[in-house]
């Protein structure tokens, strides 16, 4: 495959990932957690890098795409581990938070809305794979595609 074909393939992967994320959020009503949202940024960056790489034929842009895919892979592996309870996640989006600092009135208060989606809970899965697990697979594939594009 040519560099341009590989860049287009990487673009399609990130575009489909983001389209799927927004579809499940806005159409299916599956709200993302903080780590889910964080995982969208590398895909958006890869879209921009890919578009630029189509206009400017140079090896450093696919290398930047590969580095960004590595960031995406790292975030996805981290989130997958948090979901599978292999390690702890951010304190503000995982269960088991200490409530001892809250008063009884705070605990009974209805003046707030619960907007935090837990990062350590799998909200949806397909064939046993969570969105974070699927992103591990996609990001690994994108890393390979970007590396191949950089070598062309």
N, CA and C atoms as a LAMMPS dump frame, in Angstrom:
ITEM: TIMESTEP
0
ITEM: NUMBER OF ATOMS
456
ITEM: BOX BOUNDS ff ff ff
-5.0000000000000000e+02 5.0000000000000000e+02
-5.0000000000000000e+02 5.0000000000000000e+02
-5.0000000000000000e+02 5.0000000000000000e+02
ITEM: ATOMS id mol type element x y z
1 1 1 N 0.842 -1.191 0
2 1 2 C 0 0 0
3 1 3 C 0.879 1.244 0
4 2 1 N 0.376 2.283 -0.595
5 2 2 C 1.109 3.544 -0.623
6 2 3 C 0.934 4.271 0.704
7 3 1 N 1.789 5.257 0.93
8 3 2 C 1.676 6.057 2.144
9 3 3 C 0.3 6.717 2.208
10 4 1 N -0.149 7.253 1.087
11 4 2 C -1.45 7.93 1.053
12 4 3 C -2.574 6.963 1.427
13 5 1 N -2.535 5.747 0.921
14 5 2 C -3.557 4.741 1.242
15 5 3 C -3.544 4.403 2.729
16 6 1 N -2.362 4.279 3.283
17 6 2 C -2.239 3.967 4.707
18 6 3 C -2.75 5.115 5.568
19 7 1 N -2.434 6.338 5.177
20 7 2 C -2.926 7.503 5.92
21 7 3 C -4.452 7.553 5.849
22 8 1 N -5.017 7.29 4.678
23 8 2 C -6.479 7.261 4.54
24 8 3 C -7.1 6.177 5.416
25 9 1 N -6.448 5.032 5.503
26 9 2 C -6.933 3.949 6.351
27 9 3 C -6.904 4.359 7.826
28 10 1 N -5.822 5.005 8.237
29 10 2 C -5.725 5.488 9.619
30 10 3 C -6.78 6.551 9.895
31 11 1 N -6.981 7.443 8.928
32 11 2 C -8.027 8.463 9.062
33 11 3 C -9.391 7.812 9.256
34 12 1 N -9.678 6.811 8.443
35 12 2 C -10.964 6.119 8.536
36 12 3 C -11.139 5.46 9.901
37 13 1 N -10.079 4.853 10.424
38 13 2 C -10.156 4.211 11.734
39 13 3 C -10.49 5.189 12.841
40 14 1 N -9.803 6.325 12.861
41 14 2 C -10.077 7.326 13.897
42 14 3 C -11.441 7.969 13.699
43 15 1 N -11.813 8.22 12.449
44 15 2 C -13.121 8.828 12.173
45 15 3 C -14.251 7.903 12.618
46 16 1 N -14.124 6.62 12.316
47 16 2 C -15.149 5.661 12.736
48 16 3 C -15.195 5.518 14.255
49 17 1 N -14.04 5.589 14.889
50 17 2 C -13.996 5.515 16.346
51 17 3 C -14.758 6.682 16.973
52 18 1 N -14.483 7.88 16.492
53 18 2 C -15.167 9.057 17.027
54 18 3 C -16.653 9.041 16.68
55 19 1 N -16.982 8.648 15.453
56 19 2 C -18.39 8.572 15.057
57 19 3 C -19.136 7.574 15.943
58 20 1 N -18.507 6.436 16.202
59 20 2 C -19.118 5.443 17.076
60 20 3 C -19.303 5.961 18.491
61 21 1 N -18.299 6.657 19.003
62 21 2 C -18.389 7.205 20.358
63 21 3 C -19.542 8.199 20.467
64 22 1 N -19.654 9.083 19.492
65 22 2 C -20.732 10.073 19.523
66 22 3 C -22.095 9.422 19.282
67 23 1 N -22.148 8.392 18.44
68 23 2 C -23.402 7.672 18.208
69 23 3 C -23.887 7.027 19.509
70 24 1 N -23.008 6.288 20.175
71 24 2 C -23.419 5.619 21.406
72 24 3 C -23.772 6.626 22.497
73 25 1 N -23.108 7.775 22.51
74 25 2 C -23.422 8.783 23.518
75 25 3 C -24.738 9.489 23.216
76 26 1 N -24.879 10.017 22.008
77 26 2 C -26.013 10.889 21.71
78 26 3 C -27.242 10.162 21.18
79 27 1 N -27.073 9.021 20.555
80 27 2 C -28.216 8.28 20.019
81 27 3 C -28.64 7.166 20.975
82 28 1 N -27.677 6.416 21.461
83 28 2 C -27.988 5.286 22.339
84 28 3 C -28.094 5.687 23.812
85 29 1 N -27.633 6.89 24.156
86 29 2 C -27.742 7.377 25.527
87 29 3 C -26.749 6.774 26.498
88 30 1 N -25.661 6.205 26.001
89 30 2 C -24.629 5.632 26.871
90 30 3 C -23.611 6.73 27.165
91 31 1 N -23.653 7.245 28.379
92 31 2 C -22.797 8.371 28.734
93 31 3 C -21.36 7.922 28.962
94 32 1 N -20.398 8.707 28.486
95 32 2 C -18.985 8.356 28.656
96 32 3 C -18.455 8.805 30.011
97 33 1 N -17.483 8.085 30.502
98 33 2 C -16.797 8.506 31.72
99 33 3 C -15.663 9.468 31.342
100 34 1 N -14.974 9.954 32.342
101 34 2 C -13.873 10.895 32.125
102 34 3 C -12.763 10.29 31.257
103 35 1 N -12.425 9.038 31.5
104 35 2 C -11.375 8.39 30.708
105 35 3 C -11.837 8.124 29.277
106 36 1 N -13.132 7.836 29.105
107 36 2 C -13.667 7.644 27.745
108 36 3 C -13.503 8.923 26.927
109 37 1 N -13.842 10.039 27.539
110 37 2 C -13.725 11.324 26.843
111 37 3 C -12.26 11.62 26.546
112 38 1 N -11.393 11.346 27.501
113 38 2 C -9.961 11.587 27.308
114 38 3 C -9.414 10.782 26.124
115 39 1 N -9.945 9.582 25.92
116 39 2 C -9.474 8.739 24.821
117 39 3 C -9.88 9.266 23.447
118 40 1 N -10.809 10.198 23.406
119 40 2 C -11.233 10.767 22.118
120 40 3 C -10.207 11.743 21.556
121 41 1 N -9.462 12.4 22.412
122 41 2 C -8.523 13.433 21.959
123 41 3 C -7.439 12.907 21.021
124 42 1 N -6.799 11.779 21.319
125 42 2 C -5.802 11.285 20.361
126 42 3 C -6.406 10.962 18.993
127 43 1 N -7.637 10.464 18.978
128 43 2 C -8.269 10.162 17.687
129 43 3 C -8.549 11.448 16.912
130 44 1 N -8.975 12.486 17.607
131 44 2 C -9.178 13.778 16.938
132 44 3 C -7.849 14.314 16.416
133 45 1 N -6.798 14.158 17.21
134 45 2 C -5.471 14.606 16.771
135 45 3 C -5.007 13.809 15.558
136 46 1 N -5.279 12.489 15.564
137 46 2 C -4.882 11.678 14.409
138 46 3 C -5.646 12.074 13.152
139 47 1 N -6.881 12.521 13.311
140 47 2 C -7.626 13.028 12.154
141 47 3 C -6.92 14.245 11.567
142 48 1 N -6.561 15.183 12.433
143 48 2 C -5.877 16.399 11.969
144 48 3 C -4.524 16.057 11.345
145 49 1 N -3.778 15.189 11.992
146 49 2 C -2.464 14.781 11.468
147 49 3 C -2.631 14.099 10.115
148 50 1 N -3.627 13.238 10.013
149 50 2 C -3.866 12.53 8.761
150 50 3 C -4.239 13.462 7.624
151 51 1 N -5.106 14.421 7.905
152 51 2 C -5.486 15.384 6.864
153 51 3 C -4.276 16.187 6.411
154 52 1 N -3.471 16.602 7.365
155 52 2 C -2.258 17.35 7.034
156 52 3 C -1.274 16.476 6.253
157 53 1 N -1.174 15.204 6.641
158 53 2 C -0.258 14.278 5.956
159 53 3 C -0.681 14.032 4.512
160 54 1 N -1.974 14.134 4.235
161 54 2 C -2.436 13.986 2.851
162 54 3 C -2.025 15.181 1.996
163 55 1 N -1.924 16.342 2.629
164 55 2 C -1.565 17.563 1.897
165 55 3 C -0.06 17.786 1.832
166 56 1 N 0.655 17.343 2.868
167 56 2 C 2.101 17.553 2.95
168 56 3 C 2.777 16.181 3.008
169 57 1 N 3.267 15.687 1.883
170 57 2 C 3.871 14.35 1.87
171 57 3 C 5.258 14.34 2.515
172 58 1 N 5.294 14.044 3.781
173 58 2 C 6.542 13.978 4.529
174 58 3 C 6.471 12.814 5.511
175 59 1 N 7.601 12.305 5.936
176 59 2 C 7.61 11.164 6.863
177 59 3 C 7.346 11.573 8.308
178 60 1 N 7.594 12.82 8.659
179 60 2 C 7.452 13.185 10.065
180 60 3 C 5.99 13.229 10.498
181 61 1 N 5.057 13.494 9.594
182 61 2 C 3.644 13.492 9.99
183 61 3 C 3.139 12.079 10.31
184 62 1 N 3.44 11.073 9.486
185 62 2 C 3.067 9.713 9.908
186 62 3 C 3.76 9.279 11.203
187 63 1 N 4.97 9.744 11.423
188 63 2 C 5.643 9.445 12.7
189 63 3 C 4.889 10.089 13.861
190 64 1 N 4.431 11.315 13.656
191 64 2 C 3.62 11.986 14.675
192 64 3 C 2.302 11.231 14.875
193 65 1 N 1.729 10.735 13.775
194 65 2 C 0.523 9.911 13.875
195 65 3 C 0.776 8.657 14.69
196 66 1 N 1.933 8.028 14.482
197 66 2 C 2.287 6.828 15.249
198 66 3 C 2.449 7.158 16.73
199 67 1 N 3.084 8.277 17.028
200 67 2 C 3.252 8.681 18.43
201 67 3 C 1.89 8.94 19.077
202 68 1 N 0.991 9.547 18.323
203 68 2 C -0.353 9.825 18.84
204 68 3 C -1.135 8.528 19.032
205 69 1 N -0.96 7.58 18.121
206 69 2 C -1.604 6.27 18.277
207 69 3 C -1.071 5.556 19.517
208 70 1 N 0.207 5.742 19.813
209 70 2 C 0.787 5.152 21.02
210 70 3 C 0.163 5.77 22.275
211 71 1 N -0.08 7.073 22.244
212 71 2 C -0.773 7.734 23.361
213 71 3 C -2.176 7.148 23.508
214 72 1 N -2.874 6.996 22.383
215 72 2 C -4.218 6.419 22.402
216 72 3 C -4.197 5.003 22.975
217 73 1 N -3.233 4.212 22.55
218 73 2 C -3.093 2.841 23.041
219 73 3 C -2.83 2.824 24.544
220 74 1 N -1.959 3.712 25.005
221 74 2 C -1.631 3.786 26.429
222 74 3 C -2.86 4.137 27.257
223 75 1 N -3.625 5.135 26.805
224 75 2 C -4.846 5.522 27.52
225 75 3 C -5.859 4.38 27.533
226 76 1 N -5.993 3.693 26.412
227 76 2 C -6.96 2.599 26.321
228 76 3 C -6.566 1.425 27.217
229 77 1 N -5.281 1.092 27.255
230 77 2 C -4.814 0.015 28.141
231 77 3 C -5.04 0.41 29.601
232 78 1 N -4.722 1.659 29.936
233 78 2 C -4.935 2.145 31.301
234 78 3 C -6.411 2.03 31.679
235 79 1 N -7.302 2.52 30.804
236 79 2 C -8.729 2.482 31.103
237 79 3 C -9.234 1.041 31.192
238 80 1 N -8.75 0.177 30.316
239 80 2 C -9.144 -1.235 30.369
240 80 3 C -8.738 -1.862 31.697
241 81 1 N -7.55 -1.534 32.166
242 81 2 C -7.091 -2.043 33.454
243 81 3 C -7.916 -1.528 34.611
244 82 1 N -8.337 -0.269 34.526
245 82 2 C -9.2 0.304 35.563
246 82 3 C -10.54 -0.432 35.569
247 83 1 N -11.103 -0.649 34.381
248 83 2 C -12.389 -1.353 34.289
249 83 3 C -12.304 -2.777 34.82
250 84 1 N -11.211 -3.439 34.568
251 84 2 C -11.041 -4.844 34.97
252 84 3 C -10.452 -4.977 36.374
253 85 1 N -10.319 -3.83 37.068
254 85 2 C -9.83 -3.788 38.461
255 85 3 C -8.401 -4.301 38.596
256 86 1 N -7.598 -4.113 37.542
257 86 2 C -6.19 -4.502 37.598
258 86 3 C -5.364 -3.449 38.326
259 87 1 N -5.808 -2.202 38.273
260 87 2 C -5.19 -1.094 38.994
261 87 3 C -6.25 -0.044 39.225
262 88 1 N -5.944 0.884 40.123
263 88 2 C -6.933 1.912 40.444
264 88 3 C -6.875 3.035 39.421
265 89 1 N -7.997 3.686 39.265
266 89 2 C -8.11 4.793 38.323
267 89 3 C -8.15 6.12 39.044
268 90 1 N -8.494 7.173 38.33
269 90 2 C -8.58 8.497 38.943
270 90 3 C -9.608 8.506 40.076
271 91 1 N -9.29 9.174 41.155
272 91 2 C -10.158 9.178 42.332
273 91 3 C -11.522 9.796 42.055
274 92 1 N -11.585 10.723 41.101
275 92 2 C -12.856 11.401 40.867
276 92 3 C -13.806 10.638 39.945
277 93 1 N -13.388 9.48 39.429
278 93 2 C -14.328 8.728 38.586
279 93 3 C -14.257 7.224 38.82
280 94 1 N -13.816 6.826 40.004
281 94 2 C -13.842 5.401 40.345
282 94 3 C -14.574 5.223 41.655
283 95 1 N -15.096 4.037 41.876
284 95 2 C -15.86 3.761 43.082
285 95 3 C -14.986 3.713 44.314
286 96 1 N -15.64 3.625 45.454
287 96 2 C -14.929 3.475 46.708
288 96 3 C -14.394 4.773 47.271
289 97 1 N -14.992 5.889 46.869
290 97 2 C -14.521 7.163 47.395
291 97 3 C -14.904 7.292 48.863
292 98 1 N -14.086 7.993 49.612
293 98 2 C -14.303 8.192 51.035
294 98 3 C -15.373 9.253 51.241
295 99 1 N -16.451 8.886 51.895
296 99 2 C -17.545 9.819 52.163
297 99 3 C -17.482 10.378 53.578
298 100 1 N -16.429 10.059 54.322
299 100 2 C -16.361 10.459 55.726
300 100 3 C -16.288 11.967 55.907
301 101 1 N -15.868 12.688 54.886
302 101 2 C -15.777 14.141 55.001
303 101 3 C -17.098 14.851 54.781
304 102 1 N -18.134 14.114 54.42
305 102 2 C -19.435 14.728 54.167
306 102 3 C -20.304 14.653 55.41
307 103 1 N -21.088 15.704 55.615
308 103 2 C -22.015 15.708 56.742
309 103 3 C -23.266 14.92 56.362
310 104 1 N -24.088 14.636 57.35
311 104 2 C -25.352 13.946 57.085
312 104 3 C -26.225 14.746 56.142
313 105 1 N -26.225 16.069 56.326
314 105 2 C -27.021 16.931 55.444
315 105 3 C -26.509 16.862 54.005
316 106 1 N -25.171 16.82 53.866
317 106 2 C -24.596 16.707 52.516
318 106 3 C -25.027 15.403 51.846
319 107 1 N -25.002 14.327 52.621
320 107 2 C -25.354 13.024 52.064
321 107 3 C -26.828 12.936 51.676
322 108 1 N -27.675 13.65 52.403
323 108 2 C -29.111 13.616 52.132
324 108 3 C -29.567 14.716 51.184
325 109 1 N -28.683 15.618 50.851
326 109 2 C -29.041 16.758 50.01
327 109 3 C -29.468 16.313 48.615
328 110 1 N -30.495 16.96 48.107
329 110 2 C -30.945 16.714 46.728
330 110 3 C -30.684 17.935 45.859
331 111 1 N -29.8 18.813 46.32
332 111 2 C -29.503 20.046 45.592
333 111 3 C -28.466 19.848 44.494
334 112 1 N -28.098 18.651 44.223
335 112 2 C -27.095 18.406 43.193
336 112 3 C -27.574 17.265 42.298
337 113 1 N -26.969 17.195 41.146
338 113 2 C -27.254 16.077 40.248
339 113 3 C -25.995 15.233 40.135
340 114 1 N -26.191 13.965 40.042
341 114 2 C -25.054 13.061 39.9
342 114 3 C -24.693 13.013 38.43
343 115 1 N -23.52 13.538 38.094
344 115 2 C -23.104 13.587 36.71
345 115 3 C -21.861 12.77 36.441
346 116 1 N -21.349 12.13 37.452
347 116 2 C -20.114 11.376 37.291
348 116 3 C -20.422 9.955 36.838
349 117 1 N -19.838 9.595 35.722
350 117 2 C -19.94 8.226 35.233
351 117 3 C -18.672 7.514 35.702
352 118 1 N -18.829 6.402 36.355
353 118 2 C -17.695 5.702 36.93
354 118 3 C -16.795 5.088 35.85
355 119 1 N -15.499 5.357 35.961
356 119 2 C -14.506 4.835 35.012
357 119 3 C -14.22 3.357 35.237
358 120 1 N -14.514 2.863 36.436
359 120 2 C -14.213 1.462 36.739
360 120 3 C -15.413 0.539 36.532
361 121 1 N -16.456 1.059 35.914
362 121 2 C -17.638 0.264 35.597
363 121 3 C -17.781 0.153 34.082
364 122 1 N -17.983 -1.032 33.583
365 122 2 C -18.192 -1.229 32.147
366 122 3 C -19.655 -0.933 31.857
367 123 1 N -19.894 0.133 31.096
368 123 2 C -21.265 0.551 30.835
369 123 3 C -21.904 -0.213 29.683
370 124 1 N -21.093 -0.769 28.809
371 124 2 C -21.612 -1.46 27.626
372 124 3 C -20.513 -2.364 27.101
373 125 1 N -20.886 -3.526 26.637
374 125 2 C -19.877 -4.409 26.04
375 125 3 C -20.473 -5.153 24.853
376 126 1 N -19.606 -5.497 23.934
377 126 2 C -19.97 -6.299 22.775
378 126 3 C -19.025 -7.499 22.772
379 127 1 N -19.594 -8.688 22.822
380 127 2 C -18.803 -9.922 22.879
381 127 3 C -17.792 -9.899 24.028
382 128 1 N -18.195 -9.296 25.149
383 128 2 C -17.336 -9.235 26.319
384 128 3 C -16.281 -8.15 26.297
385 129 1 N -16.269 -7.343 25.241
386 129 2 C -15.284 -6.262 25.129
387 129 3 C -15.942 -4.919 25.414
388 130 1 N -15.338 -4.16 26.317
389 130 2 C -15.823 -2.81 26.592
390 130 3 C -15.324 -1.869 25.501
391 131 1 N -15.824 -0.643 25.527
392 131 2 C -15.344 0.35 24.563
393 131 3 C -13.836 0.557 24.714
394 132 1 N -13.352 0.585 25.95
395 132 2 C -11.912 0.76 26.179
396 132 3 C -11.129 -0.423 25.609
397 133 1 N -11.657 -1.64 25.777
398 133 2 C -10.993 -2.827 25.211
399 133 3 C -10.938 -2.749 23.692
400 134 1 N -12.044 -2.322 23.088
401 134 2 C -12.07 -2.176 21.627
402 134 3 C -11.085 -1.105 21.165
403 135 1 N -10.938 -0.055 21.979
404 135 2 C -9.995 1.005 21.629
405 135 3 C -8.552 0.508 21.716
406 136 1 N -8.271 -0.435 22.605
407 136 2 C -6.932 -1.043 22.652
408 136 3 C -6.636 -1.7 21.306
409 137 1 N -7.582 -2.478 20.819
410 137 2 C -7.398 -3.188 19.549
411 137 3 C -7.252 -2.198 18.399
412 138 1 N -8.152 -1.208 18.342
413 138 2 C -8.099 -0.215 17.267
414 138 3 C -6.802 0.587 17.324
415 139 1 N -6.42 1.032 18.509
416 139 2 C -5.212 1.854 18.639
417 139 3 C -3.957 1.074 18.269
418 140 1 N -3.931 -0.208 18.601
419 140 2 C -2.802 -1.053 18.21
420 140 3 C -2.739 -1.173 16.685
421 141 1 N -3.892 -1.361 16.057
422 141 2 C -3.936 -1.43 14.592
423 141 3 C -3.507 -0.097 13.973
424 142 1 N -3.998 1.006 14.534
425 142 2 C -3.628 2.324 14.014
426 142 3 C -2.134 2.585 14.18
427 143 1 N -1.566 2.141 15.286
428 143 2 C -0.128 2.291 15.493
429 143 3 C 0.632 1.584 14.375
430 144 1 N 0.229 0.369 14.062
431 144 2 C 0.869 -0.366 12.973
432 144 3 C 0.704 0.319 11.624
433 145 1 N -0.477 0.859 11.378
434 145 2 C -0.738 1.549 10.106
435 145 3 C 0.116 2.803 9.991
436 146 1 N 0.172 3.59 11.066
437 146 2 C 0.975 4.82 11.039
438 146 3 C 2.462 4.504 10.873
439 147 1 N 2.934 3.452 11.527
440 147 2 C 4.345 3.06 11.376
441 147 3 C 4.619 2.648 9.934
442 148 1 N 3.712 1.875 9.355
443 148 2 C 3.878 1.468 7.953
444 148 3 C 3.888 2.69 7.034
445 149 1 N 3.022 3.664 7.316
446 149 2 C 2.984 4.887 6.499
447 149 3 C 4.287 5.668 6.631
448 150 1 N 4.857 5.683 7.82
449 150 2 C 6.113 6.416 8.038
450 150 3 C 7.282 5.758 7.31
451 151 1 N 7.2 4.462 7.089
452 151 2 C 8.284 3.739 6.408
453 151 3 C 8.208 3.831 4.893
454 152 1 N 7.105 4.294 4.368
455 152 2 C 6.941 4.408 2.906
456 152 3 C 7.609 5.662 2.386
